């Protein structure tokens, strides 16, 4: 009546900030639609963040880490449609992987707010060391059942590979705009789903906050700069961003 127990000791994976999603950043005319194409350069502190550490019941230490931050480029296409005040939208983008989402919200003369839900597809670098032990109940020399946690011994192995993982993400956005200027805020979060030997590990979620100030240079073009704050399991990673957007109304 034996079974197998697998323990993951050293584990690390590359992970991205949660995707950034915003509304139209301007008042949109009722019963109209618009397109926006954006590109940004992002720079965050590059961290090897400890997300889990401690001792297993066999006394061996484990430490799991996210490798997050650094320099990257993000690009995105958004579509919006507004009825009277209510607005819906959809978008697809790239930031360390592809993502797509839908949005719902309210767009008024000087303010908008809304929520979004989507899927984030990342290509992550995973590296880990694990130990597999056979455990269970066995008959001893006196024909009595006894429990031996390592009767069949333990096997250790290490691996390093790249793998796609898909995670739902969600969040909310808010914007205030007046004349050619706008200020927007977005909070977005997701939980990576790394796969090790066919099992999904329980890892903490990643929450990213984006705050931007933008200026509408023309009807078709704007420029923005912003700050990024990403939190995971009590760790904070700071960053900055800058980009341009093109509009088709």
C-alpha positions as CSV (number, residue, x, y, z in Angstrom):
1,X,0.0,0.0,0.0
2,X,2.8,2.4,-0.9
3,X,2.6,5.8,-2.5
4,X,5.0,8.4,-3.9
5,X,5.8,11.8,-2.4
6,X,7.5,14.5,-4.5
7,X,9.2,17.5,-2.9
8,X,10.5,20.5,-4.9
9,X,13.6,22.1,-3.3
10,X,15.4,24.8,-5.4
11,X,12.9,26.3,-7.8
12,X,13.1,29.5,-9.9
13,X,11.1,30.8,-12.9
14,X,11.0,34.0,-15.0
15,X,7.8,35.9,-14.5
16,X,6.5,39.2,-15.8
17,X,4.6,42.1,-14.3
18,X,0.9,41.8,-14.7
19,X,-0.4,43.3,-18.0
20,X,-1.3,46.9,-18.2
21,X,-4.9,47.8,-19.4
22,X,-6.5,51.2,-19.7
23,X,-9.7,52.8,-21.1
24,X,-9.8,55.4,-23.9
25,X,-8.1,58.1,-21.8
26,X,-10.4,60.8,-23.3
27,X,-14.1,61.5,-23.7
28,X,-15.5,59.4,-26.5
29,X,-18.6,60.5,-28.4
30,X,-21.8,58.5,-27.8
31,X,-22.5,55.6,-30.2
32,X,-18.9,55.7,-31.6
33,X,-16.0,53.3,-31.8
34,X,-12.2,53.9,-31.8
35,X,-8.9,52.1,-32.2
36,X,-5.6,52.7,-30.3
37,X,-2.1,51.3,-31.0
38,X,0.5,51.7,-28.2
39,X,4.1,51.0,-27.7
40,X,6.1,51.4,-24.5
41,X,9.6,50.9,-23.1
42,X,9.6,49.6,-19.5
43,X,12.5,49.5,-17.0
44,X,12.1,47.8,-13.7
45,X,14.5,46.8,-11.0
46,X,15.7,43.2,-11.8
47,X,15.1,41.0,-8.8
48,X,15.5,37.4,-7.9
49,X,12.6,37.4,-5.4
50,X,12.1,34.7,-2.8
51,X,8.5,33.6,-2.8
52,X,8.6,30.5,-0.6
53,X,11.2,29.2,1.9
54,X,11.3,27.0,4.9
55,X,11.8,23.3,6.0
56,X,10.0,20.2,4.9
57,X,9.0,17.6,7.5
58,X,12.2,15.7,6.6
59,X,14.3,18.7,7.8
60,X,15.5,19.7,4.3
61,X,15.4,23.4,3.3
62,X,13.6,24.7,0.3
63,X,13.6,28.0,-1.5
64,X,11.4,29.1,-4.4
65,X,12.1,32.3,-6.4
66,X,10.6,34.5,-9.2
67,X,13.1,36.2,-11.6
68,X,11.2,39.4,-12.3
69,X,11.9,42.9,-13.7
70,X,14.5,44.2,-16.1
71,X,14.2,46.1,-19.4
72,X,11.5,45.2,-21.9
73,X,9.2,46.5,-24.7
74,X,5.4,46.2,-24.6
75,X,3.0,46.8,-27.5
76,X,-0.8,46.7,-27.7
77,X,-3.9,47.3,-29.8
78,X,-7.2,48.3,-28.3
79,X,-10.8,48.8,-29.6
80,X,-13.5,50.6,-27.7
81,X,-17.2,51.2,-28.3
82,X,-19.4,53.7,-26.3
83,X,-23.1,53.8,-26.1
84,X,-24.4,56.8,-24.1
85,X,-22.1,56.5,-21.1
86,X,-21.4,52.8,-21.0
87,X,-18.3,51.5,-22.8
88,X,-17.0,48.1,-23.8
89,X,-13.7,47.2,-25.3
90,X,-11.2,44.5,-26.2
91,X,-7.5,44.3,-26.7
92,X,-4.5,42.2,-27.5
93,X,-0.9,42.9,-26.5
94,X,2.6,41.7,-25.9
95,X,4.7,42.0,-22.7
96,X,7.0,39.0,-22.1
97,X,4.2,37.0,-23.7
98,X,0.9,37.5,-25.4
99,X,-2.2,38.6,-23.6
100,X,-5.8,39.4,-24.6
101,X,-8.7,40.8,-22.6
102,X,-12.2,42.4,-22.6
103,X,-13.2,45.6,-20.7
104,X,-16.4,47.2,-19.4
105,X,-16.7,50.6,-18.0
106,X,-18.2,54.1,-17.9
107,X,-16.8,57.0,-20.0
108,X,-17.9,60.6,-19.1
109,X,-16.8,64.1,-20.0
110,X,-13.8,64.2,-17.7
111,X,-13.5,60.7,-16.1
112,X,-13.7,57.0,-16.8
113,X,-13.5,53.8,-14.8
114,X,-13.9,50.2,-15.6
115,X,-12.7,46.6,-15.1
116,X,-11.2,43.9,-17.3
117,X,-10.6,40.2,-17.6
118,X,-8.3,38.3,-19.8
119,X,-5.6,35.6,-20.4
120,X,-1.9,36.0,-20.2
121,X,0.3,33.5,-22.1
122,X,4.0,33.5,-21.0
123,X,7.0,31.6,-22.1
124,X,8.9,31.0,-18.9
125,X,12.3,29.7,-18.0
126,X,12.0,27.1,-15.2
127,X,14.8,25.6,-13.2
128,X,14.3,23.2,-10.2
129,X,15.6,20.3,-8.1
130,X,13.2,17.8,-6.7
131,X,13.2,14.6,-4.7
132,X,10.8,11.7,-5.2
133,X,10.3,9.2,-2.3
134,X,8.3,6.0,-2.1
135,X,6.2,5.9,1.1
136,X,3.5,3.7,2.6
137,X,2.5,0.9,4.9
138,X,4.4,-2.4,4.8
139,X,4.3,-5.8,6.6
140,X,7.3,-6.2,8.9
141,X,9.0,-9.5,9.8
142,X,6.3,-10.2,12.4
143,X,3.6,-9.8,9.8
144,X,2.6,-6.5,11.4
145,X,1.8,-3.3,9.4
146,X,4.4,-0.6,9.9
147,X,4.9,2.7,8.2
148,X,8.3,3.4,6.5
149,X,8.4,6.8,4.8
150,X,11.5,5.9,2.7
151,X,11.4,2.1,2.5
152,X,12.0,2.2,-1.2
153,X,14.5,5.1,-1.1
154,X,14.5,8.5,-2.7
155,X,15.6,9.7,-6.1
156,X,16.8,13.3,-6.7
157,X,16.8,15.0,-10.1
158,X,17.2,18.5,-11.6
159,X,15.9,20.1,-14.8
160,X,16.0,23.4,-16.7
161,X,13.6,24.1,-19.5
162,X,11.3,26.6,-21.1
163,X,7.6,26.2,-21.0
164,X,4.4,28.0,-22.0
165,X,2.0,28.7,-19.1
166,X,-1.4,30.4,-19.4
167,X,-3.0,32.4,-16.5
168,X,-6.2,34.4,-16.2
169,X,-5.6,38.0,-15.2
170,X,-8.0,40.8,-14.1
171,X,-8.1,44.2,-12.6
172,X,-9.5,47.7,-12.8
173,X,-8.7,51.1,-14.4
174,X,-9.4,54.8,-13.7
175,X,-8.6,57.9,-15.7
176,X,-9.1,61.7,-15.3
177,X,-8.7,63.9,-18.3
178,X,-8.9,67.6,-19.1
179,X,-8.1,69.4,-22.3
180,X,-5.0,67.6,-23.7
181,X,-3.8,66.1,-20.5
182,X,-4.8,62.8,-18.7
183,X,-3.9,60.9,-15.6
184,X,-4.6,57.2,-15.4
185,X,-4.2,54.4,-12.9
186,X,-4.4,50.6,-13.5
187,X,-4.2,47.7,-11.1
188,X,-3.8,44.2,-12.6
189,X,-3.0,40.8,-11.1
190,X,-2.5,37.1,-12.0
191,X,-1.1,33.9,-10.6
192,X,1.5,32.0,-12.7
193,X,0.8,28.3,-13.2
194,X,4.2,26.6,-13.5
195,X,4.2,22.9,-14.2
196,X,6.8,20.6,-12.6
197,X,6.7,16.9,-13.5
198,X,3.0,17.2,-14.4
199,X,2.0,19.0,-11.2
200,X,1.1,22.6,-10.9
201,X,3.0,24.4,-8.1
202,X,1.1,26.7,-5.6
203,X,2.9,30.0,-6.1
204,X,1.8,33.5,-5.0
205,X,0.0,36.0,-7.3
206,X,1.7,39.0,-8.9
207,X,0.0,42.4,-8.7
208,X,1.1,45.4,-10.7
209,X,0.1,49.0,-10.3
210,X,0.6,51.5,-13.2
211,X,0.3,55.3,-12.8
212,X,0.7,57.4,-16.0
213,X,0.6,61.1,-17.0
214,X,-0.1,61.7,-20.7
215,X,-0.3,64.5,-23.2
216,X,-2.4,64.4,-26.4
217,X,0.0,66.0,-28.9
218,X,-2.6,65.8,-31.7
219,X,-5.9,64.2,-32.2
220,X,-4.1,61.1,-33.4
221,X,-1.0,60.9,-31.1
222,X,-0.2,61.1,-27.4
223,X,2.9,60.6,-25.2
224,X,3.0,59.3,-21.7
225,X,5.4,58.6,-18.8
226,X,4.6,56.6,-15.7
227,X,5.6,54.6,-12.7
228,X,5.2,50.8,-12.0
229,X,5.0,49.1,-8.6
230,X,4.7,45.3,-8.6
231,X,4.0,43.3,-5.4
232,X,4.3,39.6,-4.8
233,X,4.4,37.8,-1.5
234,X,5.4,41.0,0.3
235,X,8.2,41.9,-2.1
236,X,8.0,45.3,-4.0
237,X,9.6,45.9,-7.4
238,X,9.7,49.5,-8.8
239,X,9.9,50.6,-12.4
240,X,9.3,53.3,-14.9
241,X,7.8,53.4,-18.4
242,X,7.5,55.7,-21.4
243,X,5.5,55.4,-24.6
244,X,3.4,56.7,-27.4
245,X,-0.1,55.9,-28.7
246,X,-1.8,56.3,-32.1
247,X,-5.6,56.7,-32.4
248,X,-8.0,56.0,-35.2
249,X,-11.5,57.4,-34.5
